[in-house]
Amino acid sequence: MHFEFTPRVIALREELLRFMDEYVYPNEKRHEEELAANARAGRPYAELPMMAGLKAKARERGLWNLFLPESEHGPGLSNVEYAPLCEIMGRRYWSSEIFNCSAPDTGNMEVLARYGTKAQQERWLKPLLAGEIRSSFAMTEPEVASSDATNIRCSIRREGDEYVINGRKWYITGAMNERCEVFVLMGKTDPDNADRHRQQSMILVPKNTPGVTIVRDMALLGVYDPPFGHPEIVFENVRVPVENILLGEGRGFEIAQGRLGPGRIHHCMRAIGMAEAALEMMCQRLVSRTAFHKPLSEQGVWRERIAESRMLIEQSRWMVLNAAYRMDTVGNKVAAKEIAMIKVLTPNNCVKVVDWAMQAFGAMGLSQDTLLTHFYAYERHLRVADGPDEVHRNAIAKQELAAYQ
């Protein structure tokens, strides 16, 4: 297989690289300063003032909603075409939002574009596509092993023209953000169904609905993540209209499988971008520092780590492109094995690169003076998000063994 860039991707990639050089990298310090200013003002989850201007510039330059394959709502790029663009955005953990390509909004927009009614699309998809609001995906629960979606306990019970929702969710990415207005929530409408994969449904829950209570924000590796947040949320007798159900009762697992494929591969694309940035930082550091009477870059252990880092990144990139190609050609369901493989391989490879970069910086690598701690937290949490490595390895093994049973 060949993964040459199409002329359209070449043009978008060059424009995106210019944008990063002109507007993203020079604003890193401002980004941190505005985060600190929001915290001092008592609004840590407010949108940063700089973001509105950057989003307007990105939209003017055609760098907007690039993730959406549907030409009706997005530019119609394939997964293979989007991969190099998503990777570039991932070089800074906060920059995807500038292009309206950040999780969990990307997954939620795909759900609404594929499964939403015209009314749901008008109410929620349209403002999400415009970047006017943000959203969250409420699935993970503290009481059960949520990597097995059939374990979900959150109750969605119909009463007349309404559904009543009761449950507790946590690590709901983006839900603390002041601009988050809606949750795509997964729960059980038919817990006694003999088919465990028909018990679940997905439903749209406006954040301001009575009974929705944000209990606390959750830290990632001991660090909070404003302005997005990953809170624990209680849904207590939350009532929404029956029109808010997505696709129909019992279709939640089906939607989840359709959503998680693109979501997982986008995470991996961004992870590769972070690893590339970490390797660049590592090399710059090694040529500028001396220890034991010679530059670090001339010491054997660091040359081994540089070479190994390049191989790990390339291995991840080609595996991700292969998964993207399979998704484009045979569909997400058939490509499940390839998606599972990159979900294990990519964060494991990339976190190793970031870890070596942190070691190259010594104490500074553990501080707020580099982006490496943010990269590490992202890469490490990706090994747990959307199911831990063991879940995906099991899925891969089952497919391999199927031919022999």
N, C-alpha and C positions, 0 to 999 in steps of 0.2 A: 504494500500500500504506500501511496505517496501523499504527503500532507502539505504540498506547496500552498502558499497563500494565494487566494484568488485576487484579481486586481482590486476588487472592492475592499477586501480585507487589508491589502497592502496600503490603500489610501486611508482607511480608518485607523490602522495601526500607526502610521506616520503621524496622523493628526492627533491621536491619543498620546503618543510619545512627546509630541510638542507641547500638548496641554499639560502633561505631568511636569515637564521641565519649566514651563512658564508660570504655572499656577499652583501646583500641588507641592512640590519639593520646597519652593521658596516660602510657603505658608506653614511649614511644620511648626515653627516657633509660635506663630500667631495661633495656630490650632491649640497648642498647649496653654497659651495665655488666656484664650477665651474660655477654655474648660475651667481654668482656675477662677476666672472672673465670674462665671456662672455659679460656681460653687460658693464663692464669697457672697453673692447676691441671694443665696438661698434657693437657686433654681438650677441644680446640677444637670437636670434632664431636659433643659430647654435647648432648642436648636442653636448652634453657634452662629453668631451674626455673620461670619464670613461665608457660610454655606450657601445662603440664598444667591449671593452674587456669583459664586463659582458654578452653581447649578444653572443659572441663566446663561453663563458663558458656554457651558458644556452643551446646553440645548441649542444655542445659536450655531454651534459648530458641528451639529449632527451627531453628537456623542451622547445619545439619550435612549434609554430602554433597549440597549443593544442585545440584551439577553433573550428577548422574546422572539421565538422562531416564527410565530404567526404574523404574516405580513399585514393582516388587518389591524393589529395593534402595535406591532413593532417593525423593525427593519427587515425581518425575515431571514436572519442569519441562521445557518445550521449550527449544530453544536461544535463541529470541527472549526467552523469559521469564527465562532465566538471565543474559543479557547485562548488564542493568543492575546485577545483584547482583555478578557477577564484576568489573565495572568498579569498583565501590565497594571491594571487597577489594583491588584492584590499587593503590589510592592509597598503600598502604605495601607495599613489595616483600616483606615477610616475613609479612604478615597472613593470606594465604590459608590457611596451614597451620592457623591457629586454627580454621577452619571445615571442616577436612579436605577442602579444595578446591585443594590445591597440586599443581603438576606435580613429578615425573612420575607421582605416585600416581594422579591423576585418570585419565590415559590408561591406566595399567596396570589400574585397577579396571574401566574400561570394557571392556578386552580380556577380563578374567576373567569379567565379567558376560555378555558376548556370546558368547565362544568357549570359556570354560573348562568342564571337566567338573564334575560335582557334587563329586567328591573335591577337585579343584583349588580350587573355590570355597570349600569348607569349610576347606581348609588355609591358603589365602592371601587370598581375597577377604574372608572374614568378619573376620579381624583387621585388614585394611586399612580396611574400612568402619567398624570400631570405633575406628580411630586408634591401635591398639595397636602396630603396626609401620609401617615405611615400605619403599619399594621403589625400584628404578631400572630404566631402559630401556637396555639395552646394545646399541647399534647402530653408532654412529660408530667408524671405524677410522682410525688414522694413516697406514697405507700406501696407501690408495686414496681416490678422490673419493667419499665416502659419500653425497653428495647424489644419486647414482645408486645406488639400493639394490641393483641387480643386480651391482655391483662387490664387494659384501661377500665377504671371504675366509674369515672364521672358519668352521672346519670342525665339523660335527656329524655324527659317524659312528656308526652303530649297531653294537654288539657284543653279541649275545645280548639280554638283558633290560635293557641299558643303552645310553645314548648317551654317546660320548666327545667332549668339546669341546676344541678347540685354536684359539687366536686371541688377538688383542690389540685391545682397545677403549680409547677415551679420550673425555674430556669426558662422562663418564657421571654425569649430574646426580643428586645425592643419595646417591651410593654411599659417600661418606666418613662419612655420618651413622651414629652408633652404633646407631640404631634401624632402619637399613636391613637387611632380612633376606633379600630375594629380588631377583633380576634377571629381567626378561623379556629374553631374549637372542635376537638374530637372527643366524643363520648359514646355511651351505649344507649340506643333506643330500644333494643330487643335483647336483653342480657340472657334470656332463656332459649334463644334460637340454637338449634342443634348444630348449625353451621357457624362455628366461632368467627368466621370471617364475614358474617352478615349481621353481626350484633352491633357493629359500630356505625355511627353517622358523623358527618361534619356539618357544622352550623355556624352562621355568622352572628357574632355577639358584639354589639357596640360597646365600647369600653365604658361609656357613661351610664350603662344600664343599671338600675337599682339592684343591689345584691352582689355586684362585682366589687370585691375589696382587695386591694393590693396590701399584702401583709408586710412584706419586706423585700428589699432588693437582695439578690444572691451574689456573692463574690465568686470570681473565677480565680482559683489558686491564691485566694486571700486578697484579691484586688477587685474593686468595683469597676464598672464599665460605663460611666456616663459618657454621652447623653442617652445611651440606649437602655442599659440595665437588663437584668435577667431575673425578674422578681418571682416570688411565690404569690399566688393569687387564689383567693377563695371565691367560689361561685355558689351563692346561697339563695335558693329560690329565685333565680334569675329568669325572667320571663321575656321571650322574644317571639315575634310572629312566626307562624308556620311557614311563611314565605321565605324565611331565612335559612331553611334547610338547603344543603347543597346536593344536587343531583337526586335526592330522595333518600328515605330511610334505608339503612343497611348498606349504603354505598361508601361508607367512610374508609374502609380498608382499601377499596379500589382506588379512591382518590389519593389516599396516602401513598400507595405504591407509585402512582403516576407523578405525584409531587416530589417524592424523595429522590428519584433518579436524577432529575436536573439539579435539585438542591445539593445532592452529594457531589456531583461532578463540578459544580460551580465552586464549592468549598475547596475541592482539590486544585482547581485552576488557580484560585487566589493563593493557596498554600505554596504553590510552585513559585508564584511571583514573590512571596515573602522570602522563600529560600534563596532565590536569585539575589534579592536585595541584601540578605544576610551574607552571602558569599562575597558580594562586592565590598561590603563593609569589612569583612574578614581580611580580604586581600589588601585593602587600603591600610588597615591597621598593621598588618604583618610587615609591609615594606617600610613602615614609618617607625617601627620600634626595634630596639636592640636589647638583647639579653645574652649573657655569657659571651660577650665580645664579638657578636655578629648579628646581623639583622635576623629577626624571627623568620622572615621569608626564605632564608637560606638554610634553615634547620630542617632536618629530615622529617620529623614528626609533622611539622606544619605543611610541608609539601605533600606528604601522604594525605593529610586531611583535605587540602585543597583539591587534589585529584579525586579523592573519594567523594567529596561534595559535588563536584561536577558530574561524576557518574551517577550519583543518587538523583540529582535533579533531572538529568537527561532520561534516566530510567523512568522516573515519575511522569515526565512530560510525554514520552512516547506511549506509556500505558494509558494516560488520560486521553490522548488523541485517539488511541485505538478504541477506548470505551465510547468516546464521542462519535466516532465513525459507526460503531455498532448501533448506537442509539439512533443515529440518522438513517441507517439503512434497514435495520430490522425491528426497531422500536425499543422502548425502555424495558418492556417486560422480557423480551428475548435477550436483551443485553444485561440482564440482572447480574450474571456472573462477572462480567467485565466491570460493572459498576462496583460490585462488592470487592473486587480485587484492588481497585484504585483507592477505595475507602480505607483499606488496610495499609496498602503500600505507601501511598503518598504522605500521610501525616507521619508515619514512622520514619521515612526517608528524610523528610523536610525538617522534622524536629531535631534530627541528628545534626544537620547542617547548621541550624540555628544555635544548638548547644555548643558546637565547636566555635562558632563566631563569638558567642558569649565568653568562652574560655580565652579566645585571642585578645579580648578586651580586658580580661582580668576583672578586677573589682568594678570597673566602669561598666562592664557588660551586664552586671546585676542591678545597675542603678537606673534612674529615670533619665540619664543623660544620653542614652541610645534608645532606639526603638526595639531592641532585641528582646526585652522582657515582654513587650506586647506581642511580638512575633511568637515567642515561645508559648505564651498562654494560648494564643489562637491555635497553634499547631498541636499542642498537647491536648487541648479540650476537644479538638476534632477527632481524636482517637476514641472519645466517648460519645460525642454528639451523633445522633441518628443511629445509635447502636454501637457497642464496643467492638473491638477487633474480633473477639471470639464469635460473636453473632455472624459476622460476615465470613469468617473462615469456615464456620459450620455450613453456611449456605453454599460456599464454593465446593466444599468437600461432598456435600449431598449431590450436587450436579455431576461431579466427577464419578461418584460411585453408582449413579443411577444406571449407567450402561452395563453394569456388572451384576445387577440384582434382579 
